Amino acid sequence: MTITASKPEGIDGPAAWRTAWIVLGILSISFGSPLLIVVGLKPIQDALATDRSTISLAGSLAWFGTAVGGIVMGYMADKVGVRVTLIFGAVMVACGLALSSLGPIWALYVGHGLMLGLLGNGAIYAPLLVYVSRWFERRRGTAIALISSGQYIAGVVWPSLFEHGITTYGWQTVMLGYAVIVAVVILPASFLLKPLPHAALPPLVRKGSANDYRVAGLHPNVAQVILCVAGFCCCIPMSIPQAHLVAFCSDIGIIATRGAAMLSVMLAAAFISRQLWGYLADRIGGLRTVLFGSMSQAVFMSGFLLTQDEAGLFFVAAAFGLGFAGIIPAYSVAVRDLFSAAQASWRIPLTLSTAQAGMAFGNWFAGHLYDQYGYYKPAFGSGIGFNLL
């Protein structure tokens, strides 16, 4: 069913905010799916008798698949409607988790990379972000920050539940159970999404060619490339604590339940601060918010090199969450600030895709460095280096 124009209820109005809250709930469920491989990293590694980078690659493939899929699905959502891509994505996430629960490495890779990532979250995240961005003008930064926080709500709610479930029932049972949750919650929620107001619908054709205007004095596509490269580099350090914090804690003698709680604290702080970063983006623009967020991320990332004390790591995790949370939504705001609404359906997913590719690379690269050195300091150090680029 294609979502088409209807009588507008007003951009930035009550209908827009209801839509944003519905999307936030959907993303809070869909973004729980890649956290299973994070919380279960060591148990899955032990069960399959392989090295850590082999398992963390499945998480990387999920992020990379989401990145690539978002480009295609953002375009498709303009053609067939965001409800169709959302339903398709939810079914694929559920099927990907079910396949991954079978156990072999190939099932983890296909289930996470192709189904959960490329065809699943790729069809959910970017199309929904573009869809919500078109409901807002004056409060766009705040709205994008809100819905993007679905990742952090997932990070607060699910890790401790996953850890308890994996300890009690095993990782395969938990994956299969979460597949059912995804299908039962997201599929009905898709029918709550309302048509875009007429004023929010993008024009079919932009007057003039891309050569008729400049972005910060640059050709638009050159500016796009710079945004994409910057997004890739800044998301490498962003992914390392999110993907490896639980395993890092276990390696230094902190029990898994405390590590999962630490991850939840980090993402809870990220949820709160993302709202503040969104408010800031509405005031100073997306690009300046990216700059300030990247500087904060680099500063707080260094904390993981300075302490292995449990209390100290809880503080560092919370501070890191406060620092990095505004970067990705600020990139989306920057794209809408710099380019036309007609180009949002491919420019926003393209920018997000390179950022998510950075998340995927950072996830795998940290696991690779751990396998080479046997500890995580080189991974945290390399993350700071990429951030400074």
Secondary structure as a PSIPRED ss2 file (coil, helix, strand):
# PSIPRED VFORMAT (PSIPRED V4.0)

   1 M C   1.000  0.000  0.000
   2 T C   1.000  0.000  0.000
   3 I C   1.000  0.000  0.000
   4 T C   1.000  0.000  0.000
   5 A C   1.000  0.000  0.000
   6 S E   0.000  0.000  1.000
   7 K C   1.000  0.000  0.000
   8 P C   1.000  0.000  0.000
   9 E C   1.000  0.000  0.000
  10 G C   1.000  0.000  0.000
  11 I C   1.000  0.000  0.000
  12 D C   1.000  0.000  0.000
  13 G C   1.000  0.000  0.000
  14 P H   0.000  1.000  0.000
  15 A H   0.000  1.000  0.000
  16 A H   0.000  1.000  0.000
  17 W H   0.000  1.000  0.000
  18 R H   0.000  1.000  0.000
  19 T H   0.000  1.000  0.000
  20 A H   0.000  1.000  0.000
  21 W H   0.000  1.000  0.000
  22 I H   0.000  1.000  0.000
  23 V H   0.000  1.000  0.000
  24 L H   0.000  1.000  0.000
  25 G H   0.000  1.000  0.000
  26 I H   0.000  1.000  0.000
  27 L H   0.000  1.000  0.000
  28 S H   0.000  1.000  0.000
  29 I H   0.000  1.000  0.000
  30 S H   0.000  1.000  0.000
  31 F C   1.000  0.000  0.000
  32 G C   1.000  0.000  0.000
  33 S C   1.000  0.000  0.000
  34 P C   1.000  0.000  0.000
  35 L H   0.000  1.000  0.000
  36 L H   0.000  1.000  0.000
  37 I H   0.000  1.000  0.000
  38 V H   0.000  1.000  0.000
  39 V H   0.000  1.000  0.000
  40 G C   1.000  0.000  0.000
  41 L H   0.000  1.000  0.000
  42 K H   0.000  1.000  0.000
  43 P H   0.000  1.000  0.000
  44 I H   0.000  1.000  0.000
  45 Q H   0.000  1.000  0.000
  46 D H   0.000  1.000  0.000
  47 A H   0.000  1.000  0.000
  48 L H   0.000  1.000  0.000
  49 A C   1.000  0.000  0.000
  50 T C   1.000  0.000  0.000
  51 D C   1.000  0.000  0.000
  52 R H   0.000  1.000  0.000
  53 S H   0.000  1.000  0.000
  54 T H   0.000  1.000  0.000
  55 I H   0.000  1.000  0.000
  56 S H   0.000  1.000  0.000
  57 L H   0.000  1.000  0.000
  58 A H   0.000  1.000  0.000
  59 G H   0.000  1.000  0.000
  60 S H   0.000  1.000  0.000
  61 L H   0.000  1.000  0.000
  62 A H   0.000  1.000  0.000
  63 W H   0.000  1.000  0.000
  64 F H   0.000  1.000  0.000
  65 G H   0.000  1.000  0.000
  66 T H   0.000  1.000  0.000
  67 A H   0.000  1.000  0.000
  68 V H   0.000  1.000  0.000
  69 G H   0.000  1.000  0.000
  70 G H   0.000  1.000  0.000
  71 I H   0.000  1.000  0.000
  72 V H   0.000  1.000  0.000
  73 M H   0.000  1.000  0.000
  74 G H   0.000  1.000  0.000
  75 Y H   0.000  1.000  0.000
  76 M H   0.000  1.000  0.000
  77 A H   0.000  1.000  0.000
  78 D H   0.000  1.000  0.000
  79 K H   0.000  1.000  0.000
  80 V H   0.000  1.000  0.000
  81 G C   1.000  0.000  0.000
  82 V H   0.000  1.000  0.000
  83 R H   0.000  1.000  0.000
  84 V H   0.000  1.000  0.000
  85 T H   0.000  1.000  0.000
  86 L H   0.000  1.000  0.000
  87 I H   0.000  1.000  0.000
  88 F H   0.000  1.000  0.000
  89 G H   0.000  1.000  0.000
  90 A H   0.000  1.000  0.000
  91 V H   0.000  1.000  0.000
  92 M H   0.000  1.000  0.000
  93 V H   0.000  1.000  0.000
  94 A H   0.000  1.000  0.000
  95 C H   0.000  1.000  0.000
  96 G H   0.000  1.000  0.000
  97 L H   0.000  1.000  0.000
  98 A H   0.000  1.000  0.000
  99 L H   0.000  1.000  0.000
 100 S H   0.000  1.000  0.000
 101 S C   1.000  0.000  0.000
 102 L C   1.000  0.000  0.000
 103 G C   1.000  0.000  0.000
 104 P C   1.000  0.000  0.000
 105 I H   0.000  1.000  0.000
 106 W H   0.000  1.000  0.000
 107 A H   0.000  1.000  0.000
 108 L H   0.000  1.000  0.000
 109 Y H   0.000  1.000  0.000
 110 V H   0.000  1.000  0.000
 111 G H   0.000  1.000  0.000
 112 H H   0.000  1.000  0.000
 113 G H   0.000  1.000  0.000
 114 L H   0.000  1.000  0.000
 115 M H   0.000  1.000  0.000
 116 L H   0.000  1.000  0.000
 117 G H   0.000  1.000  0.000
 118 L H   0.000  1.000  0.000
 119 L C   1.000  0.000  0.000
 120 G C   1.000  0.000  0.000
 121 N H   0.000  1.000  0.000
 122 G H   0.000  1.000  0.000
 123 A H   0.000  1.000  0.000
 124 I C   1.000  0.000  0.000
 125 Y H   0.000  1.000  0.000
 126 A H   0.000  1.000  0.000
 127 P H   0.000  1.000  0.000
 128 L H   0.000  1.000  0.000
 129 L H   0.000  1.000  0.000
 130 V H   0.000  1.000  0.000
 131 Y H   0.000  1.000  0.000
 132 V H   0.000  1.000  0.000
 133 S H   0.000  1.000  0.000
 134 R C   1.000  0.000  0.000
 135 W C   1.000  0.000  0.000
 136 F C   1.000  0.000  0.000
 137 E C   1.000  0.000  0.000
 138 R C   1.000  0.000  0.000
 139 R C   1.000  0.000  0.000
 140 R H   0.000  1.000  0.000
 141 G H   0.000  1.000  0.000
 142 T H   0.000  1.000  0.000
 143 A H   0.000  1.000  0.000
 144 I H   0.000  1.000  0.000
 145 A H   0.000  1.000  0.000
 146 L H   0.000  1.000  0.000
 147 I H   0.000  1.000  0.000
 148 S H   0.000  1.000  0.000
 149 S C   1.000  0.000  0.000
 150 G H   0.000  1.000  0.000
 151 Q H   0.000  1.000  0.000
 152 Y H   0.000  1.000  0.000
 153 I H   0.000  1.000  0.000
 154 A H   0.000  1.000  0.000
 155 G H   0.000  1.000  0.000
 156 V H   0.000  1.000  0.000
 157 V H   0.000  1.000  0.000
 158 W H   0.000  1.000  0.000
 159 P H   0.000  1.000  0.000
 160 S H   0.000  1.000  0.000
 161 L H   0.000  1.000  0.000
 162 F H   0.000  1.000  0.000
 163 E H   0.000  1.000  0.000
 164 H H   0.000  1.000  0.000
 165 G H   0.000  1.000  0.000
 166 I H   0.000  1.000  0.000
 167 T H   0.000  1.000  0.000
 168 T H   0.000  1.000  0.000
 169 Y H   0.000  1.000  0.000
 170 G C   1.000  0.000  0.000
 171 W H   0.000  1.000  0.000
 172 Q H   0.000  1.000  0.000
 173 T H   0.000  1.000  0.000
 174 V H   0.000  1.000  0.000
 175 M H   0.000  1.000  0.000
 176 L H   0.000  1.000  0.000
 177 G H   0.000  1.000  0.000
 178 Y H   0.000  1.000  0.000
 179 A H   0.000  1.000  0.000
 180 V H   0.000  1.000  0.000
 181 I H   0.000  1.000  0.000
 182 V H   0.000  1.000  0.000
 183 A H   0.000  1.000  0.000
 184 V H   0.000  1.000  0.000
 185 V H   0.000  1.000  0.000
 186 I H   0.000  1.000  0.000
 187 L H   0.000  1.000  0.000
 188 P H   0.000  1.000  0.000
 189 A H   0.000  1.000  0.000
 190 S H   0.000  1.000  0.000
 191 F H   0.000  1.000  0.000
 192 L H   0.000  1.000  0.000
 193 L C   1.000  0.000  0.000
 194 K C   1.000  0.000  0.000
 195 P C   1.000  0.000  0.000
 196 L C   1.000  0.000  0.000
 197 P E   0.000  0.000  1.000
 198 H H   0.000  1.000  0.000
 199 A H   0.000  1.000  0.000
 200 A H   0.000  1.000  0.000
 201 L C   1.000  0.000  0.000
 202 P C   1.000  0.000  0.000
 203 P C   1.000  0.000  0.000
 204 L C   1.000  0.000  0.000
 205 V C   1.000  0.000  0.000
 206 R C   1.000  0.000  0.000
 207 K C   1.000  0.000  0.000
 208 G C   1.000  0.000  0.000
 209 S C   1.000  0.000  0.000
 210 A H   0.000  1.000  0.000
 211 N H   0.000  1.000  0.000
 212 D H   0.000  1.000  0.000
 213 Y C   1.000  0.000  0.000
 214 R C   1.000  0.000  0.000
 215 V E   0.000  0.000  1.000
 216 A C   1.000  0.000  0.000
 217 G C   1.000  0.000  0.000
 218 L E   0.000  0.000  1.000
 219 H C   1.000  0.000  0.000
 220 P H   0.000  1.000  0.000
 221 N H   0.000  1.000  0.000
 222 V H   0.000  1.000  0.000
 223 A H   0.000  1.000  0.000
 224 Q H   0.000  1.000  0.000
 225 V H   0.000  1.000  0.000
 226 I H   0.000  1.000  0.000
 227 L H   0.000  1.000  0.000
 228 C H   0.000  1.000  0.000
 229 V H   0.000  1.000  0.000
 230 A H   0.000  1.000  0.000
 231 G H   0.000  1.000  0.000
 232 F H   0.000  1.000  0.000
 233 C H   0.000  1.000  0.000
 234 C H   0.000  1.000  0.000
 235 C H   0.000  1.000  0.000
 236 I H   0.000  1.000  0.000
 237 P H   0.000  1.000  0.000
 238 M H   0.000  1.000  0.000
 239 S H   0.000  1.000  0.000
 240 I H   0.000  1.000  0.000
 241 P H   0.000  1.000  0.000
 242 Q H   0.000  1.000  0.000
 243 A H   0.000  1.000  0.000
 244 H H   0.000  1.000  0.000
 245 L H   0.000  1.000  0.000
 246 V H   0.000  1.000  0.000
 247 A H   0.000  1.000  0.000
 248 F H   0.000  1.000  0.000
 249 C H   0.000  1.000  0.000
 250 S H   0.000  1.000  0.000
 251 D H   0.000  1.000  0.000
 252 I C   1.000  0.000  0.000
 253 G C   1.000  0.000  0.000
 254 I C   1.000  0.000  0.000
 255 I C   1.000  0.000  0.000
 256 A H   0.000  1.000  0.000
 257 T H   0.000  1.000  0.000
 258 R H   0.000  1.000  0.000
 259 G H   0.000  1.000  0.000
 260 A H   0.000  1.000  0.000
 261 A H   0.000  1.000  0.000
 262 M H   0.000  1.000  0.000
 263 L H   0.000  1.000  0.000
 264 S H   0.000  1.000  0.000
 265 V H   0.000  1.000  0.000
 266 M H   0.000  1.000  0.000
 267 L H   0.000  1.000  0.000
 268 A H   0.000  1.000  0.000
 269 A H   0.000  1.000  0.000
 270 A H   0.000  1.000  0.000
 271 F H   0.000  1.000  0.000
 272 I H   0.000  1.000  0.000
 273 S H   0.000  1.000  0.000
 274 R H   0.000  1.000  0.000
 275 Q H   0.000  1.000  0.000
 276 L H   0.000  1.000  0.000
 277 W H   0.000  1.000  0.000
 278 G H   0.000  1.000  0.000
 279 Y H   0.000  1.000  0.000
 280 L H   0.000  1.000  0.000
 281 A H   0.000  1.000  0.000
 282 D H   0.000  1.000  0.000
 283 R H   0.000  1.000  0.000
 284 I H   0.000  1.000  0.000
 285 G C   1.000  0.000  0.000
 286 G H   0.000  1.000  0.000
 287 L H   0.000  1.000  0.000
 288 R H   0.000  1.000  0.000
 289 T H   0.000  1.000  0.000
 290 V H   0.000  1.000  0.000
 291 L H   0.000  1.000  0.000
 292 F H   0.000  1.000  0.000
 293 G H   0.000  1.000  0.000
 294 S H   0.000  1.000  0.000
 295 M H   0.000  1.000  0.000
 296 S H   0.000  1.000  0.000
 297 Q H   0.000  1.000  0.000
 298 A H   0.000  1.000  0.000
 299 V H   0.000  1.000  0.000
 300 F H   0.000  1.000  0.000
 301 M H   0.000  1.000  0.000
 302 S C   1.000  0.000  0.000
 303 G H   0.000  1.000  0.000
 304 F H   0.000  1.000  0.000
 305 L H   0.000  1.000  0.000
 306 L H   0.000  1.000  0.000
 307 T C   1.000  0.000  0.000
 308 Q C   1.000  0.000  0.000
 309 D C   1.000  0.000  0.000
 310 E H   0.000  1.000  0.000
 311 A H   0.000  1.000  0.000
 312 G H   0.000  1.000  0.000
 313 L H   0.000  1.000  0.000
 314 F H   0.000  1.000  0.000
 315 F H   0.000  1.000  0.000
 316 V H   0.000  1.000  0.000
 317 A H   0.000  1.000  0.000
 318 A H   0.000  1.000  0.000
 319 A H   0.000  1.000  0.000
 320 F H   0.000  1.000  0.000
 321 G H   0.000  1.000  0.000
 322 L H   0.000  1.000  0.000
 323 G H   0.000  1.000  0.000
 324 F H   0.000  1.000  0.000
 325 A C   1.000  0.000  0.000
 326 G C   1.000  0.000  0.000
 327 I H   0.000  1.000  0.000
 328 I H   0.000  1.000  0.000
 329 P H   0.000  1.000  0.000
 330 A H   0.000  1.000  0.000
 331 Y H   0.000  1.000  0.000
 332 S H   0.000  1.000  0.000
 333 V H   0.000  1.000  0.000
 334 A H   0.000  1.000  0.000
 335 V H   0.000  1.000  0.000
 336 R H   0.000  1.000  0.000
 337 D H   0.000  1.000  0.000
 338 L H   0.000  1.000  0.000
 339 F C   1.000  0.000  0.000
 340 S C   1.000  0.000  0.000
 341 A H   0.000  1.000  0.000
 342 A H   0.000  1.000  0.000
 343 Q H   0.000  1.000  0.000
 344 A H   0.000  1.000  0.000
 345 S H   0.000  1.000  0.000
 346 W H   0.000  1.000  0.000
 347 R H   0.000  1.000  0.000
 348 I H   0.000  1.000  0.000
 349 P H   0.000  1.000  0.000
 350 L H   0.000  1.000  0.000
 351 T H   0.000  1.000  0.000
 352 L H   0.000  1.000  0.000
 353 S H   0.000  1.000  0.000
 354 T H   0.000  1.000  0.000
 355 A H   0.000  1.000  0.000
 356 Q H   0.000  1.000  0.000
 357 A H   0.000  1.000  0.000
 358 G H   0.000  1.000  0.000
 359 M H   0.000  1.000  0.000
 360 A H   0.000  1.000  0.000
 361 F H   0.000  1.000  0.000
 362 G H   0.000  1.000  0.000
 363 N H   0.000  1.000  0.000
 364 W H   0.000  1.000  0.000
 365 F H   0.000  1.000  0.000
 366 A H   0.000  1.000  0.000
 367 G H   0.000  1.000  0.000
 368 H H   0.000  1.000  0.000
 369 L H   0.000  1.000  0.000
 370 Y H   0.000  1.000  0.000
 371 D H   0.000  1.000  0.000
 372 Q H   0.000  1.000  0.000
 373 Y H   0.000  1.000  0.000
 374 G C   1.000  0.000  0.000
 375 Y C   1.000  0.000  0.000
 376 Y C   1.000  0.000  0.000
 377 K H   0.000  1.000  0.000
 378 P H   0.000  1.000  0.000
 379 A H   0.000  1.000  0.000
 380 F H   0.000  1.000  0.000
 381 G H   0.000  1.000  0.000
 382 S H   0.000  1.000  0.000
 383 G H   0.000  1.000  0.000
 384 I H   0.000  1.000  0.000
 385 G H   0.000  1.000  0.000
 386 F H   0.000  1.000  0.000
 387 N H   0.000  1.000  0.000
 388 L H   0.000  1.000  0.000
 389 L C   1.000  0.000  0.000
